[in-house]
Amino acid sequence: MDGEELTEQETALYDRQIRVWGADAQRRLSKAHILVYGMKGTVAEFCKNIVLAGVGSLTLVDDRVATEESLAANFLIPPDENVYGGKTLAELCCDSLKDFNPMVRVLVEKGDLLSFGVDFYSKFDVVVVCCSSLATKKLINDKCRKLSKRVAFYTVDCKDSCGEIFVDLQLHRYSKKKLEETIECELNYSSFEEAISVPWRTLPRRASKVYFAMRVLESFEEAEGRKPGEISADDLPCVLKLKKELCESQSLNESHIPDGLLERLVTNGREFPPVCAIIGGILGQEVIKAISGKGDPLKNFFFFDAMDGKGVIEDVSSSNTGS
Amino acid sequence: MASHHHFSVIKGSKVLMVGAGGIGCELLKTLALSGFQDIHIIDMDTIEVSNLNRQFLFRQSHVGQSKARVARDAVLKFRPEISITPYHANVKDPNFDVDFYKQFNVVLNGLDNLDARRHVNRLCLAADVPLVESGTTGFLGQVTVHVKGKTECYECQPKPAPKTYPVCTITSTPSKFVHCIVWAKELLFAKLFGDKNQENDLNVRSGDAASSSNHVEDVFERRNDEDIDQYGRRIYDHVFGYNIEMALSNEETWKNRNRPKPIYIRDSLHDEPTQQNGNVEKNGGTNDPSSVSAMASLGMKNPQDIWSLKENSKIFLEALKLFFLKREKEVGNLTFDKDDQLAVEFVTAAANIRATSFGIPLHSLFEAKGIAGNIVHAVATTNAIIAGLIVIEAIKVLQNDTKRYRMTYCLEHPSRKMLLMPVEPFEPNKSCYVCSETPLLLEINTHRSKLSEIIEKIVKPKLGMSAPIIMHGAEVLYETGDDLDEDLLASYAAKVDKVLSELNSPITGGSMLTVSDLYQELRCSINIKHREEFDEEKEPDGMVLSGWSQASSVENDGDKSVDHNAGSTSESLTVETEKDSEAEIVSGKKRKLSEVSEDVTPSDAQEIRANKKLEVLDEDDDIVMLDGGDFGISKKKIQSHP
C-alpha cells in the first residue's frame, strides 16, 4: 500500500501478530489515532490491547478523580492513595499505558466530552465511549458521522456478568479471504440512535435478552436524570415497572427481559473483571479489524453473559441501512 | 454473579497457574482483579523480545529474566496485598509431585506444548484436583474443564501429533516450500553445523547411494588446503548441482513429475567476481556471536523481501562463511534455533535455492522463519478473552457448580451468531488409558523385538512417561532413578537388551505388562499380542499400540511407489512445534448428539460438529504459515509488497 516499511524494531516486537494480520495491517495500525472516554475496567483492558497492538496514538478523556471503586477492575491504577490522590483517571491510566509500548503515544485530553467540537473528533480514526448516558452516546455518534472522513464509533458497557458493545462503522469497505481469493466487501451501519429505534417486535425471536435489559436501564437513567450507573437495589421496583411499560408499548412479550437479569444488573452494576477482559478483548479485535480493513467486522451489537457463557452478535439495524 | 458466596469461595482458594506466557500474563492479572488471594505460578521460561507484543506484564528491560518472577512483581504493583508464589522451574520437575498439587483447589493451564499438558493432566488426576485447560492461536482459542470422574480428562480424546513428512519427499521429491525448509534445517544445516556423528539422510537420494557413499562421506569435510570461500562454493555445487543431477539419473522418479533443475554457483553468480562478495567487517563492530548476520554484511534489511536466486546464493555463501569465521566454536554442536538470525538466514537461502530447482515459489525470510520455527501466531486480545473465560470456569469449579461447567470456543467467524461458543463438557471416555485404567493392547513380534524398543517407541513418546517403571507380574523389568545401585542398573540394562520371548519369564502373546510413572502417578496395563509381520511403510515402529489414540498427520504425498529410502535412517522427519507458542488446538469433536450441551438443540449440535472452523482448527495445529487464517494474511500481499 503506502510503501513505508516497518522498522526492524517494529518487525521484532510485532513478529507474532504480523503473522496473524500481515505487514499491511500493522502499518495501518501504526498510523491510527484512537480516542477513549470513561476509564473503567473494560476500557483499561481495551487500551492495553490496542497499545500492545501498536496503534499510532491513544488519547484518554476522563477528568474524574480516582476512588476506591474506580480501582476495583482497573489494573492501570496503583492502589496507593499517595500515588492516585489528586490525579484524574485519565492521567493515572496514561502513566501506566505509556510503559506498555514505547512506540505508541498515549495522551490525556482534559475537558468534557460533550464540549468538544466536531473538529476535535476529526483528529481521530476511532472513538470509544464507556459509561455514558443515552444522550451522550447519540451526540458523540452524531459528531463522528458529520465528519467528511469516516470515524469509527463504539460504545462499551459492562455490568455484573454482562457486557455490551455497539459498533457504527458507517460505510465500511474491507477485504477478506475466501478460499484462495481475497474478496472486497462492503457493509452499511446504522447510527446508535437509528439502531435503538428499531421496533423490538421486529427483532428475531431469540435476540439477546441483554440487549433489551440494557435499553431498559438506559431509559430509566434518562427518565430519572441519573448519571450512568447511578442505580441501586432500591430502584428495582421502578425499573421493573418501566420494563413492563416498554414491553407493552413495543409489543414485546415480557419474558424476553427476565426480572432476574434486571435484578442482577440493578443490584450489582459493578464490573466483573473476567467479563472486562472478554469484552475488552473483543472490542480490541474489532477496532483492529476496522482500522486494517481486513476481515468481517461485527455488525452491530455484541453481548456476553457469563451466566450462560455465550458471546453473541446481534444485527439491530434500521431498514434504510439494510441488514 | 459477583455474589458474596462467590467472593468467599475466591478468597479462600489456593490456585496453581502453569505458564506465565501469553495466556499466563492475562490470567494472573484477571485472577488478581477478581479477588484471588493465593496464587502459585510455574514457568521455566525467560522473557524474549517477541513476547512483548502481548505478554503485557513484561518490558524491554526484563528480557532474559524469569517470566514467573517478573509477572509476580508486575501484578503486585496493582494488588500488593495478595500472595503470589513464583517458581522459575520446569513443571515436570519431580518437586512438583502429587503432594504439591494436593494443596491447590484448582489448577489453571496456560501452556504451550502437549507434553507438559499431559503431565499436568496426570498429576491433577492423581491428586484429584480440577484442571482448567486452555490454548490459543491467532484469533482462535478454547477453554476446557477437567474434573476427575465428572468430565473427560485432557487425554480422553486424541491429540494431533506433530506433523511429519516421508523422508523421500524431503530428500528427493519436494513439492511444497515447507519440504525445502525441512530439508534445509533438518538435513543440510544439521550436516554442516551440527553433530557429525548424528545419522543424516542428506545423501540418500537415489538407488545408487550405497555405492557412492564413500565419496559422499568426504564431501562435507573441509579440505586442508581449502579456503572458506572455496569450501562454500563446493558445498553449494554439491547439494544444489551434483545431488540434483544424481537424482535426475533415476528416470523412474520423474515419469510423472517435473524434473528439477540443477543449480551451480557459476550460473547463479555468473556476473560476480569469484572473490568474497560480502563484507564480513560489517559484523565486526560486535563480538557477540548471536548478532552475526549475513543480511547485515550484504546490506540487506527487509525481512519481508523475497530474495532473487542470486541474493539467496550470496546469503547462503555468506552465512556459511560467517558460521566458520565468527562462530567456529559452535560448529559441530549447533541445532537449528528460530531465534538464531544467522541460522534462519542460512536455512531461508538454502530452502529458496532448492525451491528454485524444483519450481516451488520462493519465500521471504520472515515467512521462512515462521515455517522453520513453527511459530504459532499470537495476539493479545485472544489471550485476554481466554483468560477471562478461564477465571469464569475456575469460579464455577470452586463453587462445585458442576452443571454449569462449559468448554468454550473462541471463534474467528461467528457460528450461529456466536463468537464465544459454550458447549457442555463431555463425560470421561470409559476406555481412556489415562483416567479409566483400561488396558492397552500392543501387537509386537515377541521373537524379534526387545524391551528397549518398547521403552523408546511406546512408553516414552506415546505414553508420555519420563520416568517409567515396567513390571511383568511381580518382576521389575526396568526402572529409572538416581538412587538405584549399580548392580540393579546392570541387571535392568541386561533385561532391556533381550528379545522379549527370551527373558527369564518370557513375554509372549497373552502376557501383560504394567507400566507406571513415578512422578505422574500414572499406571497402565499393556496386553501383549504376538504378530509376525509389520508393514514397513505404515507401521514403521514394527509394533502397533491400540487403545491409545493419536491423530495421524503423516503427510501423504500421493505417490507411494517411489521408494528412495534405501539406507534411510528414519522413516519420517518430524517438525517440532515451537517452544514459546501458546497454542495447542481444539481437537476435532465428533461425539454423540446426546452428549452435546443442553443449551444446544440437536440441530445446533450437528452444526457444531459440522462446523468447518473446528475442523480447520484441528488441521492447522502445527504448520501455521502455510494456510494462514481467513483473517486475510494473503501471502500474495506480503510477497508483492513494494
Interface residues (C-beta under 8 A of the other chain):
Chain A: G3 E5 L6 E8 T11 A12 L13 Y14 D15 R16 Q17 I18 R19 V20 W21 G22 A23 D24 A25 G41 E45 K48 N49 L52 A53 G54 A72 A73 F75 L76 I77 P78 P79 D80 D99 F100 N101 P102 D160 S161 S175 K176 K177 K178 T182 R264 N268 R270 F272 P273 P274 V275 C276 A277 I278 G280 G281 I282 G284 Q285 I288 K294 G295 D296 L298 F302 F304 A306 M307 D308 G309 K310 G311 V312 I313 E314
Chain B: M1 A2 S3 E26 K29 T30 A32 L33 S34 V49 S50 L52 N53 R54 F56 R59 Q60 V75 K77 F78 R79 P80 G138 F139 K301 N302 P303 Q304 F366 G370 I375 V376 H377 A378 V379 A380 T381 T382 N383 A384 I385 A387 G388 L389 V391 I392 I395 R406 T408 C410 E412 H413 P414 K417 M418 L419 L420 M421 P422 D599 V624 M625 G628 G629 D630 F631 G632 I633 S634 K636 K637 I638 H641 P642
